[in-house]
Amino acid sequence: MKGVIVGPYWQGFKRSLVTYTRIPLKVDWSEDIKHTPAVCFLPWIGVVVALLSAWPLWFDWSASLQALLMLLTAVLVTGGFHEDGLMDSCDGLVGGWDKEQRLAIMKDSRIGSYAALAIWFSLTLKWLLLTELLEAIPSSFLGFMYTLSAWCFVHILARVLPLVLMRRMTYVTAGKSKAASMIASLNLQQWAIALAPCLVFGVLAFNLFNLLLTVFFAAMLVFFIGLYLRKKLSGFNGDTLGASEQIGEVFVIVCLLVSYS
């Protein structure tokens, strides 16, 4: 009986882990296997990525080196999955003249000038902001636990943003897309699974007032991202979901830095 209840969640988590990271794990993709939609575990994948990439915090290194290695490890664990979406989105959304051309550019594997600029500014911003945050937190056990919780929250809330976009907008694509099979409309129970880590790590990283403010501004951010995507694409695709996650990471680190200082 326990296996019947837990099984679908475990299958969904494994599918999510294999899809959104480079962690080698054998998964049976047969449709007849009952599973919870993999996308509802996306914030939980954020916890995994954050914990694996937090190893530099154990060493007494400079904040800038710790931040650089944390970001590098996160990219290696995910295979640059979301960074690739950011680059493709910037090339397509900025470089294309109409919806069809924008979608076609996103399908092109070549990197354009907008993609290069976007990834440079994104990674540089995250490195500088994370360095500032690490330098501001005192070197102690409590400081370590706070930093770990904050780093987890960065990767959790940033992955909630794409889920909200999926819920509010229409999926669009040019031709076949790998992301299409992962798009799902979550029910109330599945939303509870997705938001659970956000609540747990949110109260560890913020006081209640700052947490509510962060959630409010995150909702505003998603709203404006949605407006922009409706104007450019009349919907979203896999690349723009990845771009929203990267924007979310920068946003949450800024909120943590402002809250802590």
N, C-alpha and C positions, 0 to 999 in steps of 0.2 A: 504493500500500500504506500509506504514511504517513497519507494522508487517511482511509483506512478505519479506522485505529487511533485517530487523534486526533479524527476527526469526531464520534463520539458524546459525547465529553467536552466538546468545544467547544459542541455543541448543548445539552447539559445545563447548562453554565455560562451560556450566553446566556439560557436560559429562567429560570434562577435569578436572574440579574441583572435581568431585566425584571419578574419577579414580586416581588422583595423590595426593589427600589429604583425611583426615578423616572427613572433614566437612559434616555433615548430610544434604543431599539435595535430594529431590525426582526428579528422572529423568525417563522419558519414553524412553526406549531403542529400541523401535520399529524401524525397518529399513525403514518404509515408511515415517517417520518424516524427513523432509529435514534438514540437519545439516552440518556445516563446520567441517572438520576433527578435532577431539579433540586435536591432537598433535600440531596443529599450535598455540594453546593457552597455550602451556607448559611454555613459558617465562612469560606469564601473571599470571600463577599460582605461578611463582616465586615471583611476586610482592605481591600477596596475602600472601604467606608464610612469606615473609620478613616483611611486615607491621604488621602481627599478632605476629611475634616473636620479634618485636622491642620494646615491652612494657617496658623492663628493663631500656631503655634509659631515661624514664621519671623520674627515681628515682636517687637520689644522692648516688649511691652505688659505690663500687670499680669497676674498669674496668674488673678485673678478674671475679667478680661475675656477672656483666652484661653480659659478653661474655658467661659464662657458661649457664646462664638462657636463653639467646637468642638461643644458639645451642640446648638446651633441648627443648624449645618451638617449634623450627622448626622441630625437630624429632617427637614430639607429633602431630603436625599438619599434617605431611606427613605420619605418621605411620611408619617411618623408611624405606619408600619405596625405596629410592635410596641407603641408607646404606645397605639394604639387598642385593641389586644388587652388590654392591662392595664386600661384603663378599663372596657371591656365585661365583663371577667372580674370585676372588683370589684363592679360593679353587680349582676351575675347571681349570683355565688357568695355574696355577703354579703346581698343584698336578697331573693333567692328563698327560698321555703319548701320546695320540693321540686325534684327533678331537672328535670321538665318546665318548671316556672316559671323556673328558673335559665337554662335554654337559651333560653326565649322572651325573657327580659330581655336576654340577650346579643345576640339578633337585632335588638333595638330600637335604632335609631340615635340616640335621645335620650340625653343625658348626665345621670346622676343624681348625687346627693350623694356616694356612695361613689366614683364615677369621678373626680369633681372633686378629692376629698381625695387619692385615690391618685396622680393625675398630678402634683398640686402637691408632695406629699412626695417622690415619685420623682425629679422633676427638681431639686428643691431639694437633696435628698441628694446626687445626682450632681454638681451644681454645687459644693457645699461640699467634698465629698470630693476632687473633681478639682482644685479650687483648692488644697487642702492638699497634694496630691501634687505639683503643679507648683511650689509654693513651696518644697518640701523638696528638689527636685532642683536641683543647681547649674547655673548658666547657662554651659554650655560645649558643645563639639561632642559629647563623649561623653554629656553630660547630655541633649542634644537627641536623640541616637540611642536612648538608654535610654527617654526619654519616648515617642518614636514607637513603639518596640517594645512598650512597656507599653500604650499606647493601642490598638494593633492587637490585643494579647492580650485586652483588655477585650471587644472586639467579636467576637473569635473564640470564646473559651470561653463567652461568654453565648449564642452561637448553637449550641453543642454541646448545651446543656441540653435544648432542644426535641427534638433528634434522639434523645436518650436516652429522653425521655418517649414519643416515637412508638414506640420499640422495645419499651418495657415495658408500654404500656397500650393500651386499645381506643379507637378513634375513635368519638365520639358526636356527634350533631347533631340539630337540629330542622328538618326540611325540607331544601331544597337548600343546599349550602355551596360557596363558591369554594375553600375550603381542601382539600376532599375529593380533588380531582384532584392535589394536591401531596403527599399522604400516601403514603409508600413505605417498605417494609421493606428496609434496605440489606444487601447481602452484605458479605463480609469485604473485598473489594477496594474497594468503595465507602466503607466505614468508614475504610479507609486514606487515601483521598482526603480525606475530611472531617476527619480528625484530624491530617493532615500539617501544616497551618499552626499548629495548637495546639502541636505539638512544637517547631517552628522558632522561633516567637515566644516560647514559654514559656521556653526556655533563655536567651533574650536578656533577658527581663524579670525572671527569678528565678534564684537559685542552685538547685541540684538539690534540696536539702532543702526549701526553701520552695515549690518547684514541686510536689513530691510532696504536701506538706501542703495546698496549694491544691486540687490534684486530689482529694485525699481529702475535704476539706470540701465541694467541689463535688458529689461523689457523694452525700454525706450530704444536701446541700440538695435535690438531685433526688429522693432517696428520700422526704424529708418532703413535698415538693411533690406527689409521686405519691400518698402516703397521703391528703393533703388532697383531691386531685381524685377519688380513688376514693370517698371519703366523700361528696363533694358531687355528683359527676356519674357515678360508676362508669366514668370514662374521661377522655379529653381532647378538646378541639376546637381550632380555629384560634386562637380568642381566648386560651385558656389557654396555648398555645404562645408567643404574643406576650408574655403576662404573665411567663412563665418567663424569657424573654430579658431583659426589663427588670429582673427580680429578679437575674438573673445579672450584668448590668452593674454594679449597685450592689455586689454581692458581690465581684466581681473587683477593683473599685477599692479596696474596703476591704482586701482581701488585699495589694494592691500597696502601699498606704499603711503597713500594719503591717509588711510585709516590708522596705520601704525604711527605715522609721524604726527 
